[in-house]
């Protein structure tokens, strides 16, 4: 009886519980498209997380590489390869050259020139071509993939590109200076007893129907000239006398836009604050930037408006200017150092005159070049290399003779040229 009563009470409890707490409604089945969308969101979220991790890893690796490239210093080197430059293929360019042998950066390698010939050597040490000639004092101008070799105080002109000699020209008067454009147009500064002339030649050596005449008694004596990469603009430096004082004038010519002036003059400047200074070197760095080098400083010009070149920046030096260098992007100057123990000071600027770095150094150099993002100081047995952060990347001595040092094919490599060989070294 008790058991029946207990079961009855339990049954009533369950009924009462069901009345108070309604049963849970069954969950509706998920729609198939919603299932797909959720799965897609999970995949996308996972991929984004992976991508974010990879980006963080790449950014960290890039930062490490940037720090390494900017601040790491090398103390030794290993020769990667060496090629002789005295083989039979260069006999015409090397025979009876005496002790004279010059190198200039050219295309992706160097142009070697002597009194008897020139040769183009790429950055793997391979001689691409050899051109023989006879010159007493060869001078060279390079612009991109074109180079011109001329005989100073002579009349021979050889116009070359990376494929070899494209043309020869014979000047009417003794040559003082030459300049070449990136398309092979050549300007040759020549003179006689009463006037100077700038004659122009095509890349095949034929004469262009253009010339600039300057009378020495009026316009002055031409010191230097430079063609723009396109070959339509020319910058020149003239020295002249005024009331017994030697002065300097910078003249811009434009043969594309300056037709209103028979002489094609589009601008003339006297270096500011440099009345008694001489602009011994003038250069177009690219189509829109030019610079003049004087014994007192630098002056930067913009030719973005081709009909109206303007001076955009000037840098004056109290110290004696010892050496200059330039590339398409940078300008460098070495002066005496008036402060500190180091004897020299190195200053690097961008093409518009913006300072890049300024530091003192103690290295007895004979060569000074800018190649890519490297500043190279060297002598016949050693080399000192800076990057554009002003970090001394390498300072070491070689066990072989050195004529020139250039940037190598790969990071931390250098090309080292001698009179009879070229080497690639890996900095360590």
C-alpha positions in Angstrom: 0.0 0.0 0.0 2.8 2.3 0.9 4.6 1.5 -2.4 1.4 2.3 -4.4 1.0 5.6 -2.5 4.6 6.6 -3.1 4.3 5.9 -6.9 1.2 8.0 -7.0 2.9 10.9 -5.2 5.9 10.7 -7.6 3.6 10.7 -10.6 1.8 13.8 -9.4 5.1 15.5 -8.8 6.2 14.8 -12.4 2.9 16.1 -13.7 3.2 19.3 -11.6 6.8 19.8 -12.8 5.8 19.5 -16.4 3.1 22.1 -15.9 5.5 24.6 -14.2 8.6 24.1 -16.5 7.5 23.6 -20.1 9.5 21.1 -22.1 12.4 22.5 -24.3 11.4 23.0 -27.8 13.4 21.0 -30.3 16.2 23.0 -32.0 15.5 23.6 -35.7 17.8 22.0 -38.1 20.5 24.4 -39.6 19.9 25.5 -43.2 22.5 24.0 -45.5 23.6 27.4 -46.9 24.2 28.7 -43.3 26.4 25.7 -42.6 28.5 26.5 -45.8 28.7 30.2 -44.8 30.0 29.4 -41.3 32.6 26.9 -42.7 33.7 29.6 -45.2 34.1 32.2 -42.4 36.2 29.8 -40.4 38.5 29.1 -43.4 38.8 32.9 -44.2 39.5 33.6 -40.5 42.2 30.9 -40.4 43.8 32.2 -43.6 43.8 35.8 -42.3 45.6 34.6 -39.2 48.2 32.7 -41.2 48.6 35.7 -43.5 49.0 38.1 -40.5 51.6 35.7 -39.0 53.5 35.5 -42.3 53.4 39.3 -42.7 54.8 39.8 -39.2 57.5 37.2 -39.9 58.4 38.9 -43.2 58.4 42.4 -41.6 60.7 41.1 -38.8 63.0 39.5 -41.4 63.0 42.7 -43.4 63.8 44.8 -40.4 66.7 42.4 -39.5 68.0 42.6 -43.0 67.6 46.4 -43.1 69.5 46.7 -39.8 72.2 44.3 -41.1 72.6 46.1 -44.4 72.6 49.5 -42.8 74.9 48.9 -39.8 76.8 45.7 -40.2 80.6 46.1 -40.8 82.9 43.7 -42.6 86.5 43.0 -41.6 87.7 40.6 -44.3 87.0 39.4 -47.8 87.2 36.4 -50.0 88.0 36.4 -53.8 84.9 34.9 -55.6 86.6 34.9 -59.0 89.4 36.5 -61.0 89.7 37.2 -64.7 92.8 38.2 -66.6 92.5 41.2 -68.8 95.7 40.5 -70.7 94.5 37.8 -73.0 94.9 37.8 -76.8 91.4 39.3 -77.4 92.6 42.5 -75.8 96.1 42.7 -77.4 95.2 45.8 -79.4 93.8 47.6 -76.4 96.7 46.7 -74.1 99.9 46.7 -76.2 102.4 49.4 -75.5 100.1 51.2 -73.1 102.9 52.0 -70.8 101.7 52.7 -67.2 98.5 54.5 -68.2 95.3 52.6 -67.5 92.0 54.2 -66.6 88.6 52.8 -65.6 85.1 54.3 -65.4 81.8 52.8 -64.4 79.9 51.9 -67.5 76.5 50.1 -67.9 76.6 47.1 -65.6 80.4 46.9 -65.6 83.4 49.1 -66.4 85.1 50.7 -69.4 88.8 50.3 -69.4 90.7 52.7 -71.6 94.4 53.2 -72.4 96.4 55.1 -75.0 95.9 52.2 -77.4 92.3 51.1 -77.0 89.2 50.7 -74.9 87.3 47.6 -73.7 84.0 47.0 -72.0 84.1 44.5 -69.2 80.8 43.4 -67.6 80.2 42.7 -63.9 81.0 39.0 -64.4 84.5 39.9 -65.6 83.8 39.0 -69.3 85.2 41.3 -72.0 82.3 42.2 -74.2 84.2 44.2 -76.8 87.6 45.8 -77.6 88.2 48.9 -79.6 91.7 49.8 -80.8 92.9 53.4 -81.4 95.9 55.6 -80.9 95.6 58.6 -78.6 98.0 60.7 -76.7 95.6 61.7 -73.9 92.4 59.8 -73.9 89.4 61.3 -72.1 86.1 59.5 -71.4 82.5 60.5 -70.8 79.8 58.0 -69.9 76.0 58.4 -69.8 73.9 55.2 -69.2 74.8 52.7 -71.9 76.8 55.1 -74.1 80.4 56.2 -73.8 82.7 58.5 -75.8 86.4 58.3 -75.9 88.3 61.3 -77.4 91.9 62.5 -77.7 92.4 65.7 -75.7 94.3 68.2 -77.8 93.7 65.8 -80.7 90.8 65.2 -83.1 89.8 61.6 -82.7 86.3 60.7 -81.3 85.0 57.2 -80.7 81.3 56.7 -79.8 80.4 53.4 -78.2 77.6 51.6 -76.4 77.3 48.2 -74.8 77.4 46.5 -78.2 80.7 48.2 -79.3 81.8 51.1 -81.3 78.9 52.8 -83.1 80.7 55.6 -84.9 83.8 57.6 -85.2 84.2 61.4 -85.7 87.1 63.6 -86.6 87.0 67.0 -84.9 87.9 70.1 -86.9 89.9 71.7 -84.0 91.8 70.4 -81.0 89.4 68.8 -78.4 89.2 70.1 -74.8 86.3 68.2 -73.4 83.6 65.8 -74.5 80.2 64.8 -73.1 77.8 62.1 -74.3 74.0 61.7 -73.8 72.2 58.5 -72.9 71.2 58.2 -76.6 74.7 58.6 -78.0 74.7 62.3 -79.0 78.1 63.8 -78.4 79.2 67.3 -77.6 82.8 68.2 -78.1 84.4 71.4 -76.8 87.0 72.6 -79.3 88.9 75.9 -79.7 91.2 77.9 -81.9 93.2 81.1 -81.1 90.2 83.4 -80.9 87.0 81.4 -80.1 85.7 78.1 -78.7 83.1 75.9 -80.3 80.8 73.1 -79.1 80.2 70.8 -82.0 77.6 68.0 -81.9 77.7 64.5 -83.4 75.3 61.7 -83.8 76.0 58.3 -82.3 77.2 57.1 -85.8 79.8 59.9 -85.8 78.1 62.1 -88.4 77.9 65.9 -87.7 74.7 67.5 -86.4 73.9 70.9 -87.9 74.3 72.5 -84.5 77.2 74.3 -82.8 77.8 76.9 -80.1 80.4 79.6 -80.7 81.9 81.6 -77.8 84.4 84.4 -78.5 87.2 84.3 -75.9 87.4 88.1 -75.7 83.7 88.5 -74.9 82.0 85.3 -73.7 85.0 84.0 -71.9 87.0 80.7 -71.8 85.0 77.5 -71.6 86.0 75.3 -68.6 83.6 72.4 -68.8 80.3 71.2 -70.3 77.7 68.4 -69.8 74.9 67.0 -71.9 71.6 66.0 -70.3 70.6 62.3 -70.7 68.2 63.2 -73.5 70.8 65.2 -75.3 68.7 68.3 -75.7 70.2 70.4 -72.8 73.7 71.6 -72.2 75.3 73.2 -69.2 78.6 75.0 -69.6 81.0 76.9 -67.3 82.8 80.0 -68.6 85.6 82.0 -67.0 85.9 85.6 -68.1 87.5 88.9 -67.1 85.6 91.9 -65.9 87.5 95.0 -64.8 90.6 92.9 -64.3 88.7 90.4 -62.1 88.4 86.7 -63.1 84.7 85.7 -62.8 82.6 82.7 -63.6 79.4 82.3 -65.6 77.1 79.2 -65.9 75.1 79.0 -69.1 72.2 76.6 -69.9 71.4 75.8 -73.5 68.3 73.9 -74.8 68.1 72.8 -78.4 64.5 71.5 -78.0 62.9 74.6 -76.6 65.3 77.5 -76.9 64.7 78.3 -80.5 63.7 82.0 -79.9 67.4 82.6 -79.1 69.7 81.8 -82.0 72.2 80.6 -79.5 69.6 78.5 -77.7 70.4 80.1 -74.3 67.7 79.5 -71.7 69.5 80.5 -68.5 72.6 82.2 -67.2 73.9 82.3 -63.7 76.8 83.6 -61.7 77.4 81.4 -58.7 75.9 83.0 -55.6 78.5 84.2 -53.1 81.2 82.7 -55.3 82.2 85.7 -57.3 85.9 84.7 -57.2 85.4 81.0 -57.4 85.8 78.8 -60.5 83.2 76.1 -61.4 85.7 73.6 -62.8 83.2 70.9 -63.2 79.5 70.9 -64.3 77.2 67.9 -64.6 73.7 66.9 -65.5 72.8 64.2 -63.0 69.5 63.4 -64.7 67.1 65.2 -67.0 65.9 67.5 -64.2 68.9 68.1 -62.0 72.3 69.6 -62.6 75.2 70.6 -60.3 78.3 72.8 -60.5 81.4 72.1 -58.5 83.6 75.0 -57.4 86.6 75.4 -55.1 84.2 76.9 -52.6 81.2 74.8 -52.7 78.3 73.3 -54.7 75.3 74.8 -56.4 72.3 72.7 -57.4 70.0 73.5 -60.3 66.5 72.3 -61.4 65.6 72.1 -65.0 62.1 70.7 -64.6 61.0 73.8 -66.4 63.3 73.4 -69.4 62.9 77.0 -70.5 63.8 78.4 -67.1 66.4 76.5 -65.1 66.7 77.7 -61.5 69.1 77.4 -58.6 67.5 75.4 -55.9 70.3 74.9 -53.3 73.8 76.0 -52.5 76.4 74.5 -50.1 79.5 76.6 -49.1 82.6 75.1 -47.6 85.2 76.8 -45.4 87.6 74.0 -45.9 89.7 73.2 -48.9 87.9 71.0 -51.5 90.0 67.9 -52.3 87.9 65.6 -54.4 84.4 65.3 -56.0 82.2 62.5 -57.2 78.7 62.1 -58.6 76.2 59.6 -59.9 72.7 59.8 -61.2 71.4 60.1 -57.6 74.1 61.5 -55.4 76.9 64.1 -55.2 79.9 63.7 -53.0 82.7 66.0 -51.8 85.8 65.4 -49.7 87.2 68.4 -47.9 89.9 69.0 -45.3 88.5 68.5 -41.8 88.9 71.6 -39.6 87.6 69.8 -36.4 88.7 66.6 -34.7 91.7 64.4 -35.4 90.6 62.9 -38.7 92.2 64.8 -41.6 89.3 64.6 -44.1 85.5 65.2 -44.2 83.1 63.4 -46.5 79.8 65.0 -47.4 77.1 63.3 -49.6 74.0 65.0 -51.0 71.0 64.1 -53.1 70.5 65.5 -56.6 68.5 68.4 -55.2 71.1 69.3 -52.6 69.5 67.6 -49.7 72.2 66.3 -47.3 72.5 62.5 -46.9 75.3 62.2 -44.5 78.4 64.1 -43.2 81.3 62.4 -41.5 85.1 62.7 -40.9 87.5 59.9 -41.9 91.2 59.0 -41.8 92.0 57.1 -45.0 94.7 58.0 -47.5 92.9 57.7 -50.8 93.7 58.3 -54.5 90.3 57.3 -55.9 86.8 58.5 -54.9 83.6 57.2 -56.6 79.9 56.8 -55.9 78.4 53.6 -57.3 74.8 52.7 -56.5 74.3 53.3 -52.8 78.0 52.9 -52.0 80.7 55.5 -51.5 84.1 54.1 -52.5 87.5 55.5 -51.4 90.6 53.5 -52.5 94.3 53.6 -53.2 96.6 51.1 -54.9 96.5 48.6 -52.0 93.4 49.2 -49.9 89.8 50.4 -49.9 87.2 52.0 -47.6 83.5 51.7 -48.3 80.6 53.6 -46.8 76.8 53.2 -47.4 74.3 56.0 -47.6 73.7 55.8 -43.8 77.3 56.9 -43.3 78.3 53.5 -41.9 81.8 52.3 -42.7 81.0 49.0 -44.2 84.6 47.9 -45.0 88.1 49.2 -44.5 90.8 46.7 -45.6 94.0 46.1 -47.4 94.4 43.9 -50.5 97.3 41.6 -51.4 97.0 42.7 -55.1 97.3 46.1 -56.9 94.2 48.2 -57.3 93.2 50.7 -60.0 89.5 51.0 -59.2 86.8 49.6 -57.0 83.1 49.4 -57.9 79.9 47.9 -56.5 79.5 44.2 -57.3 76.6 42.2 -58.7 75.3 41.1 -55.3 75.0 42.7 -51.9 78.3 42.7 -50.0 80.3 42.2 -53.1 82.8 44.5 -54.8 84.5 44.5 -58.2 88.2 45.3 -57.9 90.1 46.3 -61.0 93.9 46.2 -61.6 95.9 47.0 -64.7 95.8 43.3 -65.9 93.0 41.7 -63.9 89.5 42.1 -62.5 88.3 40.3 -59.3 85.0 40.0 -57.5 85.4 39.9 -53.8 82.8 38.9 -51.1 83.0 40.9 -48.0 82.9 38.9 -44.8 
